[in-house]
Amino acid sequence: MYESLINNIPKKELVLLINDISTTEKERKGNTEEIKKILELKKFSYKFFSKEIYKSRYKILISTGEACSQKYNYISLLKYFYGKSLGSFFEKTKIEKFFLKFFGRAFTAGGTKAVPYMQWYPEKILGDFVIKYPQGMDLNLKHFPNVRWKNFFDMFFTIGKLDTELINNKFKNAKCKVIGYKRYEKLNSKEEILNELNYDFKLNKNNKKILWIPTHINYQDEELLNIFSWIENISNLCKEYDVIVRPHPKSIKTNFSIIEKFSKKGFFIDQLSNRKIGNLFKIADLVLADYGGAVFSAIYMEKPLLLLNIDENSKFFQEKKSNSIEFTLRNEISSVYPHTPHSEIINKCNQVLSEEYKKKIVKIKNKYFGDEKEILSTDKIIKFLLNELSN
């Protein structure tokens, strides 16, 4: 995510802080060690957040705002007791589905998963000038940007036209700089990528490549709904295509047994956390995605994209239906349902692979991301940051 910037900022001007804050989220367990290993492998020096907070201060701080820091106060405790009582009742009685359908919110305050703390943004404690770094374009139209960001970030790096407009509409006089998807710059050549993948998976050089990227679902009783709804249907494609599946890292952490299920169905499973996902997009002839950032990544990379729908009665579907861009995209991009016959899915794949459809994806990219000429190059971003440091 940060690699193109990190590699170009003079090392004497750069400090990497690893977020080592303890968390109750099981899907985030082990992140600190994984990041540490990657930085050591790439020979980058680093410091730990817990050692720096309240002790050091930086002229510029760049953060995604996802530190998952936790603070307790009377509001968080009230929400916790509400969630554990009324919220849990709404969950168990399925009333939350009614709320989701008509109001776009479940009104459960976390329900059985309610926690007694609230999110805390420590960035201003560490930085004089704090920049919000974008994570993806799978935005919640009702809640993006978080109203609290206005008090904690001085500038917003954005991916494209859409997130820039949403920020400017909510925050008057917001400072934004469009940087695009930096993670998809300076990728390896297709030949290099395929050679690496052939070493790992022994792909069939005559087969077209399909990349399946299922998102992570946060509802505990639906965590693998998008995978189990589609694993049989997509496994049938393995007879005609090389299908590489890249499970979400959070899904693997919470349900590692899913790897064995993928393996038994004939998928090539990519679990390398340090493999650039952009390289997988680059060699893919076709991308299968349901919701989340992968949908927009495929569009950004101008890849033929087929969207996979899930049960319309699920909580996850109702949530996405009420406020997500990925849902509205289904009016513009081909999608299929789990009950769709295999022959029809093959037909859809062929349609999506047509030149006419590829041109359509480019138009959709321009609609959401805007003119590529507006995107700041890495060199210009580095120049801006260094100028800010010298002022």
C-alpha atoms as a printed R data frame, in Angstrom:
    type eleno elety resid chain resno       x       y       z
1   ATOM     1    CA   MET     A     1   0.000   0.000   0.000
2   ATOM     2    CA   TYR     A     2   2.762   2.446   0.960
3   ATOM     3    CA   GLU     A     3   5.610   0.774  -0.910
4   ATOM     4    CA   SER     A     4   5.968   3.225  -3.812
5   ATOM     5    CA   LEU     A     5   6.254   6.120  -1.350
6   ATOM     6    CA   ILE     A     6   8.517   4.321   1.115
7   ATOM     7    CA   ASN     A     7  10.950   3.320  -1.620
8   ATOM     8    CA   ASN     A     8  11.317   6.912  -2.824
9   ATOM     9    CA   ILE     A     9  11.507   8.948   0.388
10  ATOM    10    CA   PRO     A    10  15.103   9.520   1.544
11  ATOM    11    CA   LYS     A    11  15.713   7.130   4.455
12  ATOM    12    CA   LYS     A    12  17.032   9.893   6.682
13  ATOM    13    CA   GLU     A    13  13.608  11.590   6.403
14  ATOM    14    CA   LEU     A    14  11.568   8.419   6.998
15  ATOM    15    CA   VAL     A    15  10.377   6.684  10.157
16  ATOM    16    CA   LEU     A    16   8.086   3.646   9.879
17  ATOM    17    CA   LEU     A    17   5.811   3.066  12.867
18  ATOM    18    CA   ILE     A    18   4.395  -0.415  13.363
19  ATOM    19    CA   ASN     A    19   1.007  -0.441  15.049
20  ATOM    20    CA   ASP     A    20   1.496  -2.803  17.981
21  ATOM    21    CA   ILE     A    21  -1.684  -1.826  19.846
22  ATOM    22    CA   SER     A    22  -3.389  -4.885  21.326
23  ATOM    23    CA   THR     A    23  -6.768  -5.690  19.807
24  ATOM    24    CA   THR     A    24  -9.695  -7.977  20.527
25  ATOM    25    CA   GLU     A    25 -10.297  -8.519  16.793
26  ATOM    26    CA   LYS     A    26  -9.132 -12.048  16.051
27  ATOM    27    CA   GLU     A    27  -8.662 -11.287  12.343
28  ATOM    28    CA   ARG     A    28  -5.981  -8.722  13.277
29  ATOM    29    CA   LYS     A    29  -4.040 -11.056  15.530
30  ATOM    30    CA   GLY     A    30  -0.448 -11.489  14.408
31  ATOM    31    CA   ASN     A    31  -0.436  -8.405  12.144
32  ATOM    32    CA   THR     A    32   2.385  -6.761  14.084
33  ATOM    33    CA   GLU     A    33   4.721  -9.732  13.624
34  ATOM    34    CA   GLU     A    34   3.821 -10.087   9.952
35  ATOM    35    CA   ILE     A    35   4.562  -6.416   9.216
36  ATOM    36    CA   LYS     A    36   7.803  -6.646  11.196
37  ATOM    37    CA   LYS     A    37   8.942  -9.665   9.135
38  ATOM    38    CA   ILE     A    38   8.124  -7.943   5.838
39  ATOM    39    CA   LEU     A    39  10.004  -4.766   6.806
40  ATOM    40    CA   GLU     A    40  13.003  -6.776   7.968
41  ATOM    41    CA   LEU     A    41  12.950  -8.791   4.746
42  ATOM    42    CA   LYS     A    42  12.999  -5.535   2.762
43  ATOM    43    CA   LYS     A    43  15.650  -4.119   5.131
44  ATOM    44    CA   PHE     A    44  13.608  -1.165   6.385
45  ATOM    45    CA   SER     A    45  14.154   0.159   9.898
46  ATOM    46    CA   TYR     A    46  11.079   0.677  12.057
47  ATOM    47    CA   LYS     A    47   9.782   1.716  15.472
48  ATOM    48    CA   PHE     A    48   6.784   0.585  17.484
49  ATOM    49    CA   PHE     A    49   3.787   2.846  18.010
50  ATOM    50    CA   SER     A    50   3.579   1.977  21.709
51  ATOM    51    CA   LYS     A    51   7.159   3.215  22.250
52  ATOM    52    CA   GLU     A    52   6.648   6.466  20.351
53  ATOM    53    CA   ILE     A    53   3.223   7.694  21.480
54  ATOM    54    CA   TYR     A    54   3.517  10.654  23.918
55  ATOM    55    CA   LYS     A    55   7.330  10.546  23.506
56  ATOM    56    CA   SER     A    56   8.003  11.530  19.902
57  ATOM    57    CA   ARG     A    57   6.451  13.965  17.480
58  ATOM    58    CA   TYR     A    58   6.787  14.120  13.707
59  ATOM    59    CA   LYS     A    59   6.420  17.069  11.367
60  ATOM    60    CA   ILE     A    60   4.382  14.947   8.919
61  ATOM    61    CA   LEU     A    61   2.453  11.793   9.766
62  ATOM    62    CA   ILE     A    62   0.754   9.641   7.104
63  ATOM    63    CA   SER     A    63  -1.846   7.168   8.367
64  ATOM    64    CA   THR     A    64  -4.863   5.208   7.139
65  ATOM    65    CA   GLY     A    65  -6.642   6.116  10.387
66  ATOM    66    CA   GLU     A    66  -7.176   2.422  11.112
67  ATOM    67    CA   ALA     A    67  -5.027   2.027  14.214
68  ATOM    68    CA   CYS     A    68  -7.917   0.241  15.972
69  ATOM    69    CA   SER     A    69  -6.998   2.090  19.129
70  ATOM    70    CA   GLN     A    70  -9.484   1.749  21.955
71  ATOM    71    CA   LYS     A    71 -10.718   4.247  24.538
72  ATOM    72    CA   TYR     A    72 -13.329   3.864  27.236
73  ATOM    73    CA   ASN     A    73 -15.794   6.615  28.190
74  ATOM    74    CA   TYR     A    74 -19.405   6.933  29.308
75  ATOM    75    CA   ILE     A    75 -20.707   7.047  25.708
76  ATOM    76    CA   SER     A    76 -18.871   3.853  24.739
77  ATOM    77    CA   LEU     A    77 -20.153   2.133  27.870
78  ATOM    78    CA   LEU     A    78 -23.760   3.226  27.169
79  ATOM    79    CA   LYS     A    79 -23.477   1.886  23.608
80  ATOM    80    CA   TYR     A    80 -22.047  -1.342  24.978
81  ATOM    81    CA   PHE     A    81 -24.940  -1.927  27.383
82  ATOM    82    CA   TYR     A    82 -27.442  -0.987  24.648
83  ATOM    83    CA   GLY     A    83 -25.786  -3.427  22.235
84  ATOM    84    CA   LYS     A    84 -25.723  -6.277  24.721
85  ATOM    85    CA   SER     A    85 -29.383  -5.772  25.645
86  ATOM    86    CA   LEU     A    86 -31.627  -4.207  22.969
87  ATOM    87    CA   GLY     A    87 -29.096  -4.740  20.179
88  ATOM    88    CA   SER     A    88 -28.792  -8.450  20.943
89  ATOM    89    CA   PHE     A    89 -32.582  -8.693  21.106
90  ATOM    90    CA   PHE     A    90 -32.852  -7.127  17.623
91  ATOM    91    CA   GLU     A    91 -30.322  -9.686  16.351
92  ATOM    92    CA   LYS     A    92 -31.972 -12.740  17.871
93  ATOM    93    CA   THR     A    93 -35.478 -11.740  16.786
94  ATOM    94    CA   LYS     A    94 -34.261 -10.750  13.284
95  ATOM    95    CA   ILE     A    95 -35.741  -7.262  13.755
96  ATOM    96    CA   GLU     A    96 -32.352  -5.937  12.624
97  ATOM    97    CA   LYS     A    97 -33.156  -7.151   9.083
98  ATOM    98    CA   PHE     A    98 -36.245  -4.924   9.071
99  ATOM    99    CA   PHE     A    99 -34.145  -1.960  10.196
100 ATOM   100    CA   LEU     A   100 -31.472  -2.693   7.572
101 ATOM   101    CA   LYS     A   101 -34.049  -2.936   4.819
102 ATOM   102    CA   PHE     A   102 -35.907   0.290   5.619
103 ATOM   103    CA   PHE     A   103 -33.339   2.467   7.389
104 ATOM   104    CA   GLY     A   104 -30.001   1.140   6.130
105 ATOM   105    CA   ARG     A   105 -28.803   0.520   9.698
106 ATOM   106    CA   ALA     A   106 -29.285  -2.444  12.011
107 ATOM   107    CA   PHE     A   107 -29.524  -0.334  15.216
108 ATOM   108    CA   THR     A   108 -27.806  -3.103  17.160
109 ATOM   109    CA   ALA     A   109 -24.687  -1.143  18.252
110 ATOM   110    CA   GLY     A   110 -22.762  -4.349  17.654
111 ATOM   111    CA   GLY     A   111 -25.316  -6.590  19.345
112 ATOM   112    CA   THR     A   112 -23.698  -9.713  20.762
113 ATOM   113    CA   LYS     A   113 -20.344  -8.417  19.455
114 ATOM   114    CA   ALA     A   114 -20.671  -5.031  21.198
115 ATOM   115    CA   VAL     A   115 -17.514  -3.736  22.830
116 ATOM   116    CA   PRO     A   116 -17.212  -1.277  25.751
117 ATOM   117    CA   TYR     A   117 -14.799   1.086  24.004
118 ATOM   118    CA   MET     A   118 -14.786   3.476  21.059
119 ATOM   119    CA   GLN     A   119 -12.290   4.052  18.275
120 ATOM   120    CA   TRP     A   120  -9.536   6.491  19.088
121 ATOM   121    CA   TYR     A   121  -7.459   8.487  16.596
122 ATOM   122    CA   PRO     A   122  -3.987   9.041  18.088
123 ATOM   123    CA   GLU     A   123  -2.503  10.604  14.946
124 ATOM   124    CA   LYS     A   124  -2.592  14.194  16.213
125 ATOM   125    CA   ILE     A   125  -0.636  13.181  19.308
126 ATOM   126    CA   LEU     A   126   2.201  12.038  17.045
127 ATOM   127    CA   GLY     A   127   2.072  14.436  14.106
128 ATOM   128    CA   ASP     A   128   1.984  18.179  13.444
129 ATOM   129    CA   PHE     A   129   0.591  17.768   9.923
130 ATOM   130    CA   VAL     A   130  -1.446  14.569   9.530
131 ATOM   131    CA   ILE     A   131  -2.367  13.090   6.145
132 ATOM   132    CA   LYS     A   132  -5.121  10.494   5.737
133 ATOM   133    CA   TYR     A   133  -3.976   7.762   3.357
134 ATOM   134    CA   PRO     A   134  -6.744   5.994   1.368
135 ATOM   135    CA   GLN     A   135  -7.420   2.286   1.747
136 ATOM   136    CA   GLY     A   136  -9.775   1.585  -1.128
137 ATOM   137    CA   MET     A   137 -12.880   2.676  -3.000
138 ATOM   138    CA   ASP     A   138 -15.365   0.298  -1.344
139 ATOM   139    CA   LEU     A   139 -16.947   3.269   0.393
140 ATOM   140    CA   ASN     A   140 -20.017   3.539   2.560
141 ATOM   141    CA   LEU     A   141 -21.945   6.312   0.830
142 ATOM   142    CA   LYS     A   142 -23.793   7.296   3.993
143 ATOM   143    CA   HIS     A   143 -20.844   7.380   6.354
144 ATOM   144    CA   PHE     A   144 -17.807   8.226   4.208
145 ATOM   145    CA   PRO     A   145 -15.883  10.195   5.190
146 ATOM   146    CA   ASN     A   146 -16.178   9.642   8.938
147 ATOM   147    CA   VAL     A   147 -17.257  12.999  10.401
148 ATOM   148    CA   ARG     A   148 -14.589  12.670  13.114
149 ATOM   149    CA   TRP     A   149 -11.782  12.721  10.540
150 ATOM   150    CA   LYS     A   150 -12.192  16.471  10.155
151 ATOM   151    CA   ASN     A   151 -10.679  16.951  13.625
152 ATOM   152    CA   PHE     A   152  -7.793  14.528  13.166
153 ATOM   153    CA   PHE     A   153  -6.524  14.940   9.595
154 ATOM   154    CA   ASP     A   154  -5.138  18.056   7.922
155 ATOM   155    CA   MET     A   155  -5.072  16.635   4.401
156 ATOM   156    CA   PHE     A   156  -6.569  13.722   2.508
157 ATOM   157    CA   PHE     A   157  -4.759  11.687  -0.116
158 ATOM   158    CA   THR     A   158  -7.501  10.270  -2.355
159 ATOM   159    CA   ILE     A   159  -7.695   7.583  -5.009
160 ATOM   160    CA   GLY     A   160  -9.868   9.343  -7.539
161 ATOM   161    CA   LYS     A   161 -12.809  11.493  -8.459
162 ATOM   162    CA   LEU     A   162 -15.450   9.833  -6.296
163 ATOM   163    CA   ASP     A   163 -13.754   9.786  -2.876
164 ATOM   164    CA   THR     A   164 -12.458  13.325  -3.485
165 ATOM   165    CA   GLU     A   165 -15.988  14.592  -4.157
166 ATOM   166    CA   LEU     A   166 -17.406  12.826  -1.102
167 ATOM   167    CA   ILE     A   167 -14.771  14.399   1.160
168 ATOM   168    CA   ASN     A   168 -15.241  17.858  -0.326
169 ATOM   169    CA   ASN     A   169 -19.023  17.587   0.025
170 ATOM   170    CA   LYS     A   170 -18.798  16.800   3.742
171 ATOM   171    CA   PHE     A   171 -15.766  18.843   4.813
172 ATOM   172    CA   LYS     A   172 -15.726  22.477   3.760
173 ATOM   173    CA   ASN     A   173 -12.315  23.630   2.501
174 ATOM   174    CA   ALA     A   174 -10.863  20.104   2.769
175 ATOM   175    CA   LYS     A   175  -7.365  19.731   1.347
176 ATOM   176    CA   CYS     A   176  -7.188  16.772  -1.037
177 ATOM   177    CA   LYS     A   177  -4.545  15.390  -3.354
178 ATOM   178    CA   VAL     A   178  -5.461  12.634  -5.819
179 ATOM   179    CA   ILE     A   179  -2.751   9.959  -5.770
180 ATOM   180    CA   GLY     A   180  -4.542   7.022  -7.421
181 ATOM   181    CA   TYR     A   181  -3.895   3.405  -6.425
182 ATOM   182    CA   LYS     A   182  -0.165   3.517  -5.699
183 ATOM   183    CA   ARG     A   183  -0.156  -0.210  -4.953
184 ATOM   184    CA   TYR     A   184  -0.784  -0.879  -8.647
185 ATOM   185    CA   GLU     A   185   2.163   1.090  -9.958
186 ATOM   186    CA   LYS     A   186   5.474  -0.403 -11.126
187 ATOM   187    CA   LEU     A   187   4.262  -3.986 -11.290
188 ATOM   188    CA   ASN     A   188   6.329  -6.798 -12.769
189 ATOM   189    CA   SER     A   189   5.968  -7.757 -16.424
190 ATOM   190    CA   LYS     A   190   3.314 -10.374 -17.249
191 ATOM   191    CA   GLU     A   191   6.068 -12.802 -18.223
192 ATOM   192    CA   GLU     A   192   7.829 -12.389 -14.867
193 ATOM   193    CA   ILE     A   193   4.576 -12.773 -12.933
194 ATOM   194    CA   LEU     A   194   3.541 -15.899 -14.831
195 ATOM   195    CA   ASN     A   195   6.980 -17.448 -14.343
196 ATOM   196    CA   GLU     A   196   6.674 -16.902 -10.596
197 ATOM   197    CA   LEU     A   197   3.125 -18.268 -10.481
198 ATOM   198    CA   ASN     A   198   4.070 -21.263 -12.617
199 ATOM   199    CA   TYR     A   199   6.768 -22.078 -10.079
200 ATOM   200    CA   ASP     A   200   4.202 -21.928  -7.242
201 ATOM   201    CA   PHE     A   201   1.173 -23.456  -8.954
202 ATOM   202    CA   LYS     A   202   2.213 -25.156 -12.215
203 ATOM   203    CA   LEU     A   203  -0.408 -23.376 -14.284
204 ATOM   204    CA   ASN     A   204  -1.540 -24.520 -17.725
205 ATOM   205    CA   LYS     A   205  -0.004 -22.045 -20.184
206 ATOM   206    CA   ASN     A   206  -2.857 -22.649 -22.653
207 ATOM   207    CA   ASN     A   207  -5.635 -21.761 -20.192
208 ATOM   208    CA   LYS     A   208  -6.996 -18.299 -19.562
209 ATOM   209    CA   LYS     A   209  -6.494 -17.100 -15.993
210 ATOM   210    CA   ILE     A   210  -9.372 -16.270 -13.653
211 ATOM   211    CA   LEU     A   211  -8.716 -14.397 -10.408
212 ATOM   212    CA   TRP     A   212 -11.377 -14.931  -7.722
213 ATOM   213    CA   ILE     A   213 -11.167 -12.489  -4.810
214 ATOM   214    CA   PRO     A   214 -13.886 -13.038  -2.182
215 ATOM   215    CA   THR     A   215 -14.259 -10.264   0.373
216 ATOM   216    CA   HIS     A   216 -14.329 -10.715   4.152
217 ATOM   217    CA   ILE     A   217 -17.751 -10.610   5.817
218 ATOM   218    CA   ASN     A   218 -17.779  -9.244   9.365
219 ATOM   219    CA   TYR     A   219 -21.062 -10.850  10.441
220 ATOM   220    CA   GLN     A   220 -20.016 -13.866  12.497
221 ATOM   221    CA   ASP     A   221 -22.831 -16.126  11.290
222 ATOM   222    CA   GLU     A   222 -22.187 -15.170   7.645
223 ATOM   223    CA   GLU     A   223 -18.369 -14.975   7.538
224 ATOM   224    CA   LEU     A   224 -17.969 -17.472   4.683
225 ATOM   225    CA   LEU     A   225 -21.357 -16.990   3.037
226 ATOM   226    CA   ASN     A   226 -19.862 -15.526  -0.144
227 ATOM   227    CA   ILE     A   227 -17.385 -18.413  -0.420
228 ATOM   228    CA   PHE     A   228 -19.725 -21.306   0.356
229 ATOM   229    CA   SER     A   229 -22.366 -19.807  -1.956
230 ATOM   230    CA   TRP     A   230 -19.968 -19.934  -4.898
231 ATOM   231    CA   ILE     A   231 -17.264 -22.542  -4.319
232 ATOM   232    CA   GLU     A   232 -19.097 -25.328  -6.188
233 ATOM   233    CA   ASN     A   233 -20.077 -23.212  -9.174
234 ATOM   234    CA   ILE     A   234 -16.648 -21.651  -9.577
235 ATOM   235    CA   SER     A   235 -14.854 -24.975  -9.109
236 ATOM   236    CA   ASN     A   236 -16.596 -26.091 -12.317
237 ATOM   237    CA   LEU     A   237 -14.678 -23.358 -14.134
238 ATOM   238    CA   CYS     A   238 -11.404 -25.050 -13.109
239 ATOM   239    CA   LYS     A   239 -11.966 -27.516 -15.947
240 ATOM   240    CA   GLU     A   240 -11.604 -24.786 -18.561
241 ATOM   241    CA   TYR     A   241  -9.607 -22.060 -16.798
242 ATOM   242    CA   ASP     A   242  -6.759 -21.730 -14.319
243 ATOM   243    CA   VAL     A   243  -8.651 -20.293 -11.342
244 ATOM   244    CA   ILE     A   244  -6.503 -18.530  -8.753
245 ATOM   245    CA   VAL     A   245  -8.315 -17.688  -5.539
246 ATOM   246    CA   ARG     A   246  -6.960 -15.028  -3.209
247 ATOM   247    CA   PRO     A   247  -8.913 -15.330   0.071
248 ATOM   248    CA   HIS     A   248  -9.074 -12.224   2.225
249 ATOM   249    CA   PRO     A   249  -6.326 -12.394   4.910
250 ATOM   250    CA   LYS     A   250  -8.952 -11.872   7.633
251 ATOM   251    CA   SER     A   251 -10.988 -14.821   6.336
252 ATOM   252    CA   ILE     A   252  -7.919 -17.071   6.479
253 ATOM   253    CA   LYS     A   253  -7.108 -15.996  10.037
254 ATOM   254    CA   THR     A   254 -10.609 -16.662  11.324
255 ATOM   255    CA   ASN     A   255 -11.333 -19.768   9.210
256 ATOM   256    CA   PHE     A   256  -8.050 -21.370   8.138
257 ATOM   257    CA   SER     A   257  -9.829 -24.647   7.271
258 ATOM   258    CA   ILE     A   258 -11.197 -22.928   4.158
259 ATOM   259    CA   ILE     A   259  -7.788 -23.432   2.517
260 ATOM   260    CA   GLU     A   260  -8.249 -27.207   2.508
261 ATOM   261    CA   LYS     A   261 -11.723 -26.822   0.982
262 ATOM   262    CA   PHE     A   262 -10.337 -24.681  -1.834
263 ATOM   263    CA   SER     A   263  -7.544 -27.164  -2.426
264 ATOM   264    CA   LYS     A   264  -9.930 -30.127  -2.719
265 ATOM   265    CA   LYS     A   265 -11.929 -28.264  -5.361
266 ATOM   266    CA   GLY     A   266  -8.956 -27.741  -7.673
267 ATOM   267    CA   PHE     A   267  -8.238 -24.059  -7.066
268 ATOM   268    CA   PHE     A   268  -4.790 -22.491  -7.090
269 ATOM   269    CA   ILE     A   269  -4.695 -20.752  -3.692
270 ATOM   270    CA   ASP     A   270  -2.565 -17.675  -3.187
271 ATOM   271    CA   GLN     A   271  -1.712 -17.158   0.498
272 ATOM   272    CA   LEU     A   272   1.467 -15.114   0.141
273 ATOM   273    CA   SER     A   273   0.817 -11.916   2.075
274 ATOM   274    CA   ASN     A   274   3.873 -10.254   0.519
275 ATOM   275    CA   ARG     A   275   2.853 -11.048  -3.079
276 ATOM   276    CA   LYS     A   276   1.667  -7.876  -4.777
277 ATOM   277    CA   ILE     A   277  -2.017  -8.322  -5.445
278 ATOM   278    CA   GLY     A   278  -1.546  -6.015  -8.427
279 ATOM   279    CA   ASN     A   279   0.547  -8.718 -10.073
280 ATOM   280    CA   LEU     A   280  -2.406 -11.116  -9.835
281 ATOM   281    CA   PHE     A   281  -4.739  -8.545 -11.359
282 ATOM   282    CA   LYS     A   282  -2.233  -7.886 -14.135
283 ATOM   283    CA   ILE     A   283  -2.118 -11.479 -15.393
284 ATOM   284    CA   ALA     A   284  -5.844 -12.150 -14.909
285 ATOM   285    CA   ASP     A   285  -7.925 -12.486 -18.061
286 ATOM   286    CA   LEU     A   286 -11.071 -12.307 -15.935
287 ATOM   287    CA   VAL     A   287 -11.771 -11.221 -12.345
288 ATOM   288    CA   LEU     A   288 -14.536 -12.654 -10.153
289 ATOM   289    CA   ALA     A   289 -15.429 -10.492  -7.147
290 ATOM   290    CA   ASP     A   290 -18.424  -9.966  -4.894
291 ATOM   291    CA   TYR     A   291 -18.058  -6.823  -2.811
292 ATOM   292    CA   GLY     A   292 -15.240  -4.840  -1.216
293 ATOM   293    CA   GLY     A   293 -12.150  -3.182  -2.629
294 ATOM   294    CA   ALA     A   294 -11.401  -5.925  -5.181
295 ATOM   295    CA   VAL     A   295 -14.336  -4.724  -7.289
296 ATOM   296    CA   PHE     A   296 -12.803  -1.277  -7.749
297 ATOM   297    CA   SER     A   297  -9.283  -2.633  -8.045
298 ATOM   298    CA   ALA     A   298 -10.378  -4.691 -11.055
299 ATOM   299    CA   ILE     A   299 -11.999  -1.625 -12.617
300 ATOM   300    CA   TYR     A   300  -8.913   0.500 -11.944
301 ATOM   301    CA   MET     A   301  -6.772  -2.158 -13.631
302 ATOM   302    CA   GLU     A   302  -9.287  -2.226 -16.527
303 ATOM   303    CA   LYS     A   303  -9.931  -5.931 -16.116
304 ATOM   304    CA   PRO     A   304 -13.002  -7.841 -17.380
305 ATOM   305    CA   LEU     A   305 -15.107  -8.201 -14.234
306 ATOM   306    CA   LEU     A   306 -18.014 -10.469 -13.314
307 ATOM   307    CA   LEU     A   307 -19.742  -9.742 -10.009
308 ATOM   308    CA   LEU     A   308 -20.919 -12.573  -7.748
309 ATOM   309    CA   ASN     A   309 -24.137 -11.958  -5.815
310 ATOM   310    CA   ILE     A   310 -25.116 -13.569  -2.521
311 ATOM   311    CA   ASP     A   311 -28.351 -14.363  -0.680
312 ATOM   312    CA   GLU     A   312 -30.534 -11.254  -0.740
313 ATOM   313    CA   ASN     A   313 -31.917 -12.109   2.708
314 ATOM   314    CA   SER     A   314 -28.487 -12.054   4.341
315 ATOM   315    CA   LYS     A   315 -27.528  -9.245   6.725
316 ATOM   316    CA   PHE     A   316 -24.432  -8.524   4.661
317 ATOM   317    CA   PHE     A   317 -26.494  -8.088   1.484
318 ATOM   318    CA   GLN     A   318 -28.970  -5.777   3.224
319 ATOM   319    CA   GLU     A   319 -26.114  -3.658   4.565
320 ATOM   320    CA   LYS     A   320 -24.505  -3.363   1.123
321 ATOM   321    CA   LYS     A   321 -27.841  -2.696  -0.554
322 ATOM   322    CA   SER     A   322 -28.508   0.303   1.657
323 ATOM   323    CA   ASN     A   323 -25.263   2.217   1.336
324 ATOM   324    CA   SER     A   324 -22.471   0.690  -0.756
325 ATOM   325    CA   ILE     A   325 -21.141   1.727  -4.151
326 ATOM   326    CA   GLU     A   326 -20.472  -1.922  -5.013
327 ATOM   327    CA   PHE     A   327 -24.228  -2.512  -4.940
328 ATOM   328    CA   THR     A   328 -25.045   0.343  -7.330
329 ATOM   329    CA   LEU     A   329 -22.312  -0.951  -9.655
330 ATOM   330    CA   ARG     A   330 -24.509  -3.950 -10.351
331 ATOM   331    CA   ASN     A   331 -26.591  -1.688 -12.570
332 ATOM   332    CA   GLU     A   332 -23.536  -1.203 -14.801
333 ATOM   333    CA   ILE     A   333 -21.563  -4.447 -14.552
334 ATOM   334    CA   SER     A   334 -22.654  -8.024 -15.266
335 ATOM   335    CA   SER     A   335 -23.466 -10.125 -12.211
336 ATOM   336    CA   VAL     A   336 -24.687 -13.659 -11.514
337 ATOM   337    CA   TYR     A   337 -26.392 -15.513  -8.667
338 ATOM   338    CA   PRO     A   338 -25.344 -18.794  -7.007
339 ATOM   339    CA   HIS     A   339 -28.328 -20.607  -8.529
340 ATOM   340    CA   THR     A   340 -27.294 -19.566 -12.065
341 ATOM   341    CA   PRO     A   341 -26.772 -22.669 -14.278
342 ATOM   342    CA   HIS     A   342 -23.165 -23.426 -15.195
343 ATOM   343    CA   SER     A   343 -23.837 -22.977 -18.925
344 ATOM   344    CA   GLU     A   344 -25.137 -19.461 -18.279
345 ATOM   345    CA   ILE     A   345 -22.096 -18.603 -16.152
346 ATOM   346    CA   ILE     A   346 -19.853 -19.723 -19.044
347 ATOM   347    CA   ASN     A   347 -21.842 -17.485 -21.391
348 ATOM   348    CA   LYS     A   348 -21.460 -14.571 -18.973
349 ATOM   349    CA   CYS     A   349 -17.708 -15.158 -18.797
350 ATOM   350    CA   ASN     A   350 -17.488 -15.071 -22.587
351 ATOM   351    CA   GLN     A   351 -19.505 -11.834 -22.725
352 ATOM   352    CA   VAL     A   352 -17.292 -10.213 -20.109
353 ATOM   353    CA   LEU     A   353 -14.186 -11.207 -22.073
354 ATOM   354    CA   SER     A   354 -15.445  -9.422 -25.209
355 ATOM   355    CA   GLU     A   355 -13.733  -6.268 -26.481
356 ATOM   356    CA   GLU     A   356 -16.994  -4.334 -26.199
357 ATOM   357    CA   TYR     A   357 -17.263  -5.158 -22.486
358 ATOM   358    CA   LYS     A   358 -13.633  -4.183 -21.871
359 ATOM   359    CA   LYS     A   359 -14.379  -0.735 -23.358
360 ATOM   360    CA   LYS     A   360 -17.326  -0.479 -20.980
361 ATOM   361    CA   ILE     A   361 -15.032  -1.122 -18.003
362 ATOM   362    CA   VAL     A   362 -12.753   1.726 -19.135
363 ATOM   363    CA   LYS     A   363 -15.759   4.103 -19.224
364 ATOM   364    CA   ILE     A   364 -16.779   3.026 -15.725
365 ATOM   365    CA   LYS     A   365 -13.201   3.598 -14.550
366 ATOM   366    CA   ASN     A   366 -13.270   7.155 -15.867
367 ATOM   367    CA   LYS     A   367 -16.617   7.749 -14.152
368 ATOM   368    CA   TYR     A   368 -15.410   6.765 -10.670
369 ATOM   369    CA   PHE     A   369 -11.688   7.543 -10.824
370 ATOM   370    CA   GLY     A   370 -11.658  10.521 -13.166
371 ATOM   371    CA   ASP     A   371  -8.978  11.647 -15.577
372 ATOM   372    CA   GLU     A   372  -5.628   9.899 -15.061
373 ATOM   373    CA   LYS     A   373  -3.925  13.235 -15.760
374 ATOM   374    CA   GLU     A   374  -5.260  14.479 -12.415
375 ATOM   375    CA   ILE     A   375  -3.374  11.771 -10.499
376 ATOM   376    CA   LEU     A   376  -0.145  12.916  -8.860
377 ATOM   377    CA   SER     A   377   2.896  10.883  -9.753
378 ATOM   378    CA   THR     A   378   4.973   9.373  -6.961
379 ATOM   379    CA   ASP     A   379   7.742  11.890  -7.759
380 ATOM   380    CA   LYS     A   380   5.348  14.821  -7.298
381 ATOM   381    CA   ILE     A   381   4.028  13.410  -4.014
382 ATOM   382    CA   ILE     A   382   7.563  12.978  -2.674
383 ATOM   383    CA   LYS     A   383   8.426  16.521  -3.775
384 ATOM   384    CA   PHE     A   384   5.359  17.847  -1.956
385 ATOM   385    CA   LEU     A   385   6.215  15.943   1.243
386 ATOM   386    CA   LEU     A   386   9.847  17.093   1.222
387 ATOM   387    CA   ASN     A   387   8.776  20.690   0.654
388 ATOM   388    CA   GLU     A   388   6.432  20.443   3.662
389 ATOM   389    CA   LEU     A   389   9.301  19.088   5.745
390 ATOM   390    CA   SER     A   390  11.557  21.976   4.811
391 ATOM   391    CA   ASN     A   391   8.962  24.686   5.585
